[in-house]
Amino acid sequence: MSVDTAQMTSHFAPAERLDDEAIYRQLQKLQDHSMLSRLCESMLNAVAILNQNRQIVYCNRGFAAFAGYEAPEALYAKRPGEILDCVHATETDGGCGTAEACAVCGAVNAVLEAQQGEITIKEANIRRAGGKEDANLELKASPIYQGNELFVILSISDISDRTRRRSLERIFFHDLMNTASALKIILEELVSEQAAPSPPAELKSQVLNGISQLMEQIKEQQGLLAAENAQLNLNIRSARSRHLLSEVAAYYENFEIARDRNIIIAEESADIEFETDRMLIFRVLGNMMKNALEACQPGETVTLACEKQDAGIAFKVHNPGVIPRQVQFQLFQRAFSTKAEGRGLGTYSMKLLTEHYLGGRISYTTSSKKGTCFRAWYPLRFKDMANLQ
């Protein structure tokens, strides 16, 4: 018997469920196939069997342990996102698979494709409620019939460590390419036929600064790899907010993506002294700037600003573009990129460095009328970080 779901909301997959009695009957049918349950228990991976309503009818002890449960029976009749505390599983009364964001979820889509007869392998990033760390999963979904009923065998592997390492490496090379690109433009100007016999002091300074930045980024890779284990050593010292904005603006003016775009610092921006790791915050603000420039059309403007706010300082980077709704669902995920391989990871880097190491917060607003504004907030005194989060 189906649970009454006539009034339940769904923006994607069907909300319909079976009641506990029907789930029990399905479990009995599966247990009659003793070889199936033995195979599931023998697997190293977390394995669950789902019915056509995407409810768990059976799971091995590995799946229960992965979800933080002692007894597999406690998971029956629930959907995967519900037992993994996915933040989207409670957004509608229909539960897992029915929120708007579920349309881009690898887990839901793997199950739906398997129900169409396909053996599917996908990756999914599960944003977990209650302050729990996001889970990066690899899922294999396979259709199986028991009698005339269709079920899906769902095998899950936690690939968070692998994904984190891959993303950190991609972020590192992404930033190196940014710096090398800026240096290339400066050097091309130095060796051009129009260049003066003696290069201007400003160009020489830009080359030296670019090389220094490149060397710092190479050294920093060691620190970013340490971030996997929360062992990143910070170099906390005094910084001034407006000076940081000026450095970021001057640095990105040399990039190809800044050509025919305007970069301005809002006049009302405050010049506030605060404590931070200058290299890390430069990377955060730099990624905010680069994302904004990439979202601009020729002739449009990126505006930087900063202000004192809530016992801290808020940096803002605005562009007139709007972030598509589907992209918003996956921002800040380490496995997500809207662009080609090795690009589009700036938002993950911003969140990782700001919220895990600098004691701050990252947020954004976007609309067709007001454009997009990313905001990074930091405490004025780093020693107060634990009290301000």
N, C-alpha and C positions, 0 to 999 in steps of 0.2 A: 504494500500500500504506500502511496506517495504522501509525503507531508504536504499540507495545504500551502502552496507557494504562489497562489494566484495574485496576491497583493505584494509579493516581494519584488524588489527592484533589481534589474540586471542591465548593465551597460555592455556586457560581452557574452559570456557563456551562460547557458541556461541555469536558472536558480533551483529548479526542481530537485527534491531529495526523496529518498525512501525513509520510512520510519524504522525504528529499531527492530521491530518484528521482521520486516522484510530483509533487513541487513542480516539478521540472524539466520534466516533461511538461506540466503546466499552463502554465508559462511559455512553452513552445514554442507551445502553442495560442493564447495571447494575442498572441505576437509574429507569428503568422500573420495577425492582424488589425492590419496595420501602421498603419492610421489611428488606432487606439486608443492605441498607444504615442506616436505623433506628437502627438496631442491632449494627452496627459498631460505630455509634455515642454514643450509650448507654454504651459502654465498657470503663473501666477506663484506659486500656492499649492503647498504640499507635498502631493503626491498619491501614494497607494498603492492597489494593488488586492489585496484579500484574498480567500482562498478560503472555503469553508464552515466551515473549522476556525479561521477568523480569523487565518490565517497570511499573511504578505506574500508574494505571488507575483511582484509587479512593483511598482516605485516609480520616480518620476522623480528626477532629480538634486537637485531642490529638497527632496524628502523626505529623501534621504540627508544632505544638508547640514544640514537642520534637526535631524536626529538625531545629528549629529556624525560622520558617516561619509564617507569619500571616494568609495567605490564603492557604488552601489546594490545590487550583488550580495551584499554582506556582510549585508544585512538580510533576504534571502529566507529563508523558512521560520520566521522569528521573528514574534511578535505585537507590536502597537504598544507596549504597556506595557513590554515587555522591551527594546526598543531605546531607549525614552525613560527607562530606569532608574527606573521607578515602584517605590516601596518595597513595594507589594503584589504585584508580579510574582514575587517570590521567596518569598512566604509559604507557598506550597504547591508540591508537585512538579508540579502541573498547569500552573503558569505564569500568564501574564496572563489575567485574566477568571475565575479559579477561586477567588480568595480571598473571604472573607466580605465584605470592604469593596467588592468589585467590583460588588455589587448596586446601589450608588449611584453608580457611575462613568458619566459621560456618554459616554465614548468606547466602552466595551463595549456599553452600551445602544443607542447609535446604530447600531453594526454589527448587533446582534441584531435591531433593528427593521427595518433595511434588508433583512435576510435574510427577513423576512416580507412583503417587497414594498413597504415604505414608504420614501419619500425623507425623511430625517430630518436635522434640524439641532439640535445640542445643544452645551452648554458643558461643559467638564471641567476640574477642577483636579488636576493630576498632582503628587503628592508624590514628589520625586525623592530617590534614595539618594545617599550620599556627600557630603552637605552641599551639593548643588546646589540652586539656587533653584527653588521650585515653578513649574510651567508652567501658565498659564491658556490653555486652547485653545478655539477654536470649531471644531466638526467637522461636515461635511456628508457623510452616507453615502447612497449611491444603489445600488440593485441593478442588476446587468447580467448578461445571459446570454451565454455564448459556447458555441455548440452547446447541449447539454443541461445544462451546468454553470452553477451560480449563483455569481457573484462580487459583491463589494461594492467600489465605488470610494469611497475615503475621502480627503476633502480636508480639510487642517488649516491653520488660521490661528492664529498666536500673538497672543493678545489680552491679554497680561499687562499691558502699559502701560495700555491702556484700562480693564481691570478694576481695576487698582490705583488709578487716578485716580477711578473711579466709587466704589470702596469708601471711599477717604479722604474724598470729599465726603459720602458717606452717614454715615460716622462723625461727621464734623464737625456736620452738621445734627442727627444723633441726640443728640449731647451738648448742643447748643444747646437742643433741645426739653426735655431733662432739666432744665437750669438754669431755663428759662422756666417749666416746670411747677412747680418748687419756689417760684419767686418769686410765681407766681399764687396758690398756696395761702397764702403769707404775707400778700400784699396783700389777699386776700379776708378774712382775719382782721382786718386793720387797718381795713377799711371796714365791717365787719359792725356790726349794731345793738348787739351785745353788747360791742363794743370800747370801751375806756375813752376819755374825751375826749382824753387825752394818751397816745399809743401807748407801750407799755412800751419801755424802752431796749433790751431783748433783741430785740424785733421789729424795731426800727429797725436794729440791728446786723445782723440776718439779711438784711434788705433790702439794706443797703449791701454786705454780703459777697456776696450773690447777684449784684448788679449788677457788682461787681468781677470775679467769676468769669465772667460773661457776656462782659465786655469782654476778659478774658484769652483766652477761647476763640476769640473772633473774631480777635484778633491771632495766635493760635496756628495758625489755618488756613494762614497763609502758611508757617509752619514745617512743617506736615504735608505741604503740597504739595511742599516741598523734600525731604521724606523719600523721594520717588520716586527722586531722584537721589543719595541718601545725602549730602545737603548740609544736613541739619537741624542748626542751631546750638543747642547745649545750654547751659543756664545751671546749672552745677554749683555747689552750695553745701551747707553742712551741714544735716542734718535729723535729727530724733529719731523713732525708729520708733513709739513709743506715741503721741506727739503726732499723727503722721500718721493713725494709726488713729482717734484721737478726732475729728480733723477730718472724716474720711470718714464716720464714724458720725453725727456731728452734721448734716452736710450732707444725707445721705440720709434722715434722720428726717422731713424736710419733704416727701418725695415721696409721691404717692398710692399707689405700690406698697408703701410701708412701713406703710400703715395696717393696724392689727390684726396686725402682725408685730412681733416683738421683735428688737432689735439689742443685742448685748452684746459687750464686749471681755473676753476670757479674763483672769482675774486673774493668771495666771502670765506674761502677756505682758511681754517685756523692753522696757526703754526704752534703746535703743542708738543712739548717734550714728553716722551714716554720711554719705557724700557721694553726692548724686544731683541730678537735675533735679526739683525739687519739683512743678512743674506736670505733667510727664509721668508721674511715679510716682503722683500724685493721680488721674490719668485711669485708670491701670492698676488701682489699688485700687478706684476708683469703679466701674469696669466689673465687677470681681469682685463687688463689693457688689450692684450692680444685678441682675446675673444671678442671684445667690443669692436676692435678694428676690423676683424673678419666679418662682423655682422653689418658693417657700414657699406653704403654705396659711395662711389666717388662724389666728392663735394659735401658729404655729411660730416658730422662732428662727434668726436668722443670727448666727454667732459669728465674731468677728475675733480673730486672734492673731498674735504675732510672736516669733521666737526667734533666737538666734545659732546659725549652722549653717555648717559648712564654710568658715571664714574669711569669712563673709558673714552676711547677715541674710535670714531667710525669713518672708514674710508669708503668712498662711493665712486663707481665708474659707470657712466651712463652712455648708452648709444640709442639711436632712434628706432632700431629694429625691434622685432618681437620674436620670442622663442616659440616655435610650434608646440601645440599641446602635447603631442606624442613624445617630443623631446624632453619636455618638462618632467615627465614621469621618471626619466632615467638620469637626470642630472646628478652629478656628484658620485655616480657609481664607478668603481674602479675598472669594471669590465666594459664600460660603455664608451663608444665613440660615434659622433655624428659624421665624422669625416673619414679620410683614408687611414689605413694602418699607420699607427704612430702619431696620429693627430687627434684632437678633440678630447684630450685627457686633462685639460687645464682645470676643469671644475673639480675633478677628483683630487688633483694636487692641492688646489686651494683649500678644500675641506680637510684633507689629511694633515697638512701643515698647520692650518689655523686652529682646528678644534682638538687635535691630538697633541700638539707641541707648543703652540703659542698662547693657549688659554683663551682663544677667541671664539667667535661665531660667524658663520657665513650664511647669507640669505640673499634673496633676489626678489624683484617684482618685475612683471612684464605685462604689457598691454599694447594694443594697437594705437591707443591715444597718447600714452605717456612713454612708450619705448621700453627699454630694458635697463634696469639698474642693479648691479651686483654690489653688495654691501659686506664689508669685513669689519667686525668690531673687535677691539683688543683692550685689555685693562691697561690703565696708565702705569701701574707698578706690577711688574711680573711676579713679585713675591705674594701678591694678593690674588693670584690666579685661582687657587683652590677655593677661595671664598666667594669668587665672583661667578663661577660656572653654575 
